[in-house]
Amino acid sequence: MAKLNIIILDSDKIFLEKISSYLINKTNNFTVSFFTDFEKFKEFIRNTKQDIILFSDEYISQIKFFESSAVKILITETSETATDEYASIKKYQKLDKFVNDILFTYSEKTGDSSFILSDNKEKKIIAVYSPVGGSGKTTLSILLAKNLSMSRAKVLYLNFERVSSMAGIFNNDGINNMTDIFFAAKTNKKNIPAKILSNAVQNQASKIYYINPAESCTEYAQMTDEEIMDIIYAAEGLKEFDYIIIDFVGEFNKRVFEILKRCRKVIFPYLNNELSKQKVTLFKNEMIKLKYEESILINTIFVENMSDEGFSNDEILKIPYNENYKNVQTALRNHNIGFNDLEPIIRQL
């Protein structure tokens, strides 16, 4: 893959040396040049192709009158130095986050997502799916995401329920949400990967990345099957994440099955009662009828959730009832909650 030519303009020589070294040695996306003198910067780029110009606020007045087709990104020390005129990224943050901010800003401005998408075709999607109401699907999916994150994997949790309980679990302000991503899916599919990255928020207690629900529940109803699949597949293609955990709607239709075909694993929680077991049997029969045995059924882990009897076997995992799971926020903060119960699932991923 071709590299992005990036030029950095900043008077802080220590910062320039540090970030340039990281960009060159720790990533494979950039060629880098840096300057403290604006006149030397102008001279250099006359005959040099540039894709991105990073500049600190002290050069705003000079950059303002400098014509270039490059994506211009302001490096800010504080939120007060940001401006509506330019895209901006924070100067003092983790270097990997700094690089990611550059890449998705470039992608958002140009529509070129190739630098944030992975060439690795390994399946990353893990769907927690069940047509059984009250089976603990959301709690299980969040605990799974938390325990994978605790093992140093980078996990993105996506909730596609029509009425989501996420706001009460993560307590975020809801600014970064699915509305922006839904709009991209309807207007410009190339922007979906960048919109996912720019709206992903990390829960500091659990290290899970997530995206808040859309501003209105009705927005989900307006999405087509193809648009939902475009979002899921764009998330899977991102270099940034090792796993995509999808908390899926409990619908029983071909659209859902087509997405489940794409998954690395399908976690199917149900309850220890006759109605739940009937739905499990119905699901298995439907997979056989539609010839999904090898694409879905073989990759499905059936979990008898909140179980009060017996032990797990090779075909069915049993997660016992646990008072700690009632408060998901507490479970997110306590790294030990759920580990023993989820470990048999994690081993199969």
N, C-alpha and C positions, 0 to 999 in steps of 0.2 A: 504494500500500500504506500502511496506517495505520502510525504510528510508535509505538515503545515509549516510554512515559514512565519516565524513569530519574531517581532522586534519589540524590545522593552525599553521604555524611556523613563528613567527615574534617577534622581540625584543621589540615592542611597546605594553606594557601591557594595556594601556588605550584602544588602538584600539582593542586588543584581547578581552577584557571584553565587549566592546561595540558591536562588530560584533557577538560574541558568544551568547550574550544575545538576540540579534535580531534574529539570526538563530534559536535559541531554542524556543523562546517565540512568535515570530511573524510568523513563518512558521511551516509547519508540514512535512518538507521534510528531515530534517537532525538530526543526532546525532553528537555532536561536542566535540572535545578535542583540547586544544591549548597548545603550548609550546614556551618558549623563549630559552631553552637549547637544542641543537641538540642531545647530548648524551641521555638525558632523552626521547626525541622524538624517537630515535632509540630503546631504551629499551621498550618503550610503544608499539610500533607497531610490535614487534616480535611475539606477540601472539594475536594481534588485527587485525581484518579485516578492511581494509581501501579502500574506493572508490575514494576519492579525497584528494589530498594533496595540500594545499594552502601555499605558502612560499614567503617571501619577498626577494629582490635581494641580501641581505647580506648572504643568505644561498645557493646561486646558486652553488658555488664551491663544497659544501658538498652534495647537492642534486644530482649533476651531476654524482656522483659515487655511488649513493644509488639506488639499484635495488628494484623496486616495480611495481606491476601491476596496481596501482592506477593511475588515471588521475592527472598529475602534472600541476598546474596552478600557474604562477608567478604573485604576487601582485606588481604592479608598481606604484610609486609615480608620475612619469612623463613619457612621451612617450620615453625619452632618455634611460630609464632603461629597456625598453622592449627588447626582444631577439627573434630571429627566432627559437631558439631551443625549446622554451616552449610557449604554449598558455598563454596569459596574460590578466589580467583585472585591471582596475584602482582602486587604493586604496581609493582615496577620491572622492566619488560620493554618490548619494542617495542610501540608503541601499537597497531599493527594486530593483533598477537597479543592484546593486552589486550582489544580490542573483540571479537575472535573468541571469546575465553574467555567473555565476557559472553553472547554470542549462543548458543553451544552449551550453556552452563549453563541459560539460560532455556528453550531447546528441550527439554533433558533433563528439566527440572522440570515443564514444562507440556504437553509433547507437541506444541507448536506449532513446526513446522520452517520456517514460511513465511519467517522472517527470515534463514535460512541457505541457502535454496534460491534459485536464479537463475530469472529470467523468460526468460533467453536460451535458445532452443531449439536452438542450434547443437550439433551432435554433438561430443562431447569424447573418446569412447572410442576408443582404439587398441588392438586386440587383436594380440598376437603369438601366433599359433596354428600348430601343425604336428602332423600325425599321424606325422611322421618322427622316430624316436628318435635322440637324439644330434645333433640338428641345430643345437644352440647356442641354443635358444629363450630360455632364461633369461638367458644372457650378453647376447644381442642386445637383449632387452627392457630390461635394466638399463642398458646402454650408451645405448640410445635415450632412456630417462628421464633419464639424466645429461646428455646433450647438449642436450635440450630445457630442462632446468633451468639449464644454463649460459647459455642464451639468455634468461634471466630469466623464463621461464614457470614457473608453479607446477604441479608434476607430482605426482600420486599414483600410486604403483606398487602394484598388487594382484596377489598370486600365488594362483592357484586350483589349483595342482597338489596332488595328494593327499599326496605326500611332498615337502615344500618344502626347498630348500637355503638359504633366506633367512637363517636364524640364523647360518650360517657365513660369510655374505657381509657382513651389516650389523653383526654382533657386538653386538646389543642384548640387554638382559636378558630380553626376551620378555614383560614385564608387560603392555604395551599390545598386545593381540592380537585375532585374529578371533573368539575364543570369545564375547566380549561382544557382538559384532555378530551372530553366529549366533543367540545367545539372543534378541536384539531381533527378528530376522527371524521367529522362531517364536512370540514372545509379543506384541509390540506394534510393528508395522511403522512407526508414526509416529516411533518413537525411533531408527530406523536412521541417518538423517542425522547426528544428534547423536552417536551412538555411533561413527560413522566419524571425525568430527572429533576426538572426545576420545581416540581410540586411535591417531590418525595421529602418527607420529614422524618428525622430519626428520634425515636423515643429513647432518651438517655438512660433510663433505668434498665431497659431490656435490650437496647441496641437494635431493635427492629426498625426498619424503614417502612413507612406507610404513607398512604395518601388519603386525606380526609374525604368523607362522602360529598357528593355533589350538593350544590346549594339548595336544590329542590328534589324531592323524591320522584317527581314527575319526569325529570330528565332521563332517568333510566328507561322509562316507558317509551321515550322518543328515540332510543337507540335501536338500530337494526342489528340483526345477528352478525352481519358482516363487520359492522363497526366495532362491536364488542370483541370479536375475534381479532380485528386489527390491533386493538389496544393490548390484548393479552400477548399476541405474538411479538409486538414491538417491545413489550417489557421483557419477554424471554430473550430477545436478541441483544439486550444491553450488556456491555462489558462489566458494568458496575456491580452486578449482583450475581451471587452464586445460586440462589434459589428464589423462585417466585411462588409464594404461598397464596392460593386463591381460595377465598371463602365464598363458595358458590351458592347460587340460588338452588332451591330444591326441586326445580322443574324436571319433568320427566319427558323430554322430547329430543328430537334428532339434533337440534342445534346444540344442546348441552352435550350430547354424546360425541358430536364432532370435535368439540373442544377437549373433552376427556380423552379422546384418541391421541391428542397432542401431548398429554401429560406424562411425566416421568413416573409418577405414582398417583393413584386416587385413594384417598383415605375416606372410607365409608362408615361413619359412626351410626349406630342404631341402639335401641333400648331392648332390655330383656323382657319383652312382652310379645304377645301373639301378633298384634297388628304390625309391629316393627319387623318381626321375622317374616311376615308375609310380604312386606315391601322388599326385603332383601331377596327373597325368592323370585319376586316379580322382576327385579332388576337383573338378576342372573339369567332368567329365562329370556328377557328382552335382549340381553347382550348376545346370547346364543342365536336367537331368531334373526338379529341384524348382522350376524357374523362379526361381532366385536370381541370374540373370546380372546384373540391374540393381541388385539390392539388396546383393549380396555380391561376386560375381566382378569386377564393374567397379571395385570399391573395394579389390581385393586386390593387394598388391605382392609378387610372388614374388622371393625372395632366395636365390640359390645361395650358401650360406654355406661358409666355409673353402675357397673355390675355388682351384684351382691352375692354371687355364687361362683364356685368353680375357679379353674385356672385357665390361662391361655394355652392354646395348642398351635400346631403348625398352620391351621387354616383360619383361626379366629383369635384375635387379641382381646383381652378383657382388661378394661381400666376400671378399678374399683371406685365406688362413690367416695368423694373426698370433700370435706367441708371447706378446705382451702380454695377449692375451685369456684366457690360461690362469689368471691370478690376477685375479679380478674385483675384489677389494679394492684392488689396486694400480691397476687401471683406473679405479675410482671416485675415487681420490685424485689421479690425474693427469688434468687437464682436457683435455689434448691427445689422449689415447688414444681412438681410435674416431671422432674428429670427421670426418676425411676420408672414412672408409668409410661413416659414417651420414648424411653430408650429402645424398646423392642421395635418401635416404628422407625426410629432414626436409623437403626442398623439395616433396615431394608431399603433405604432411599439410595 
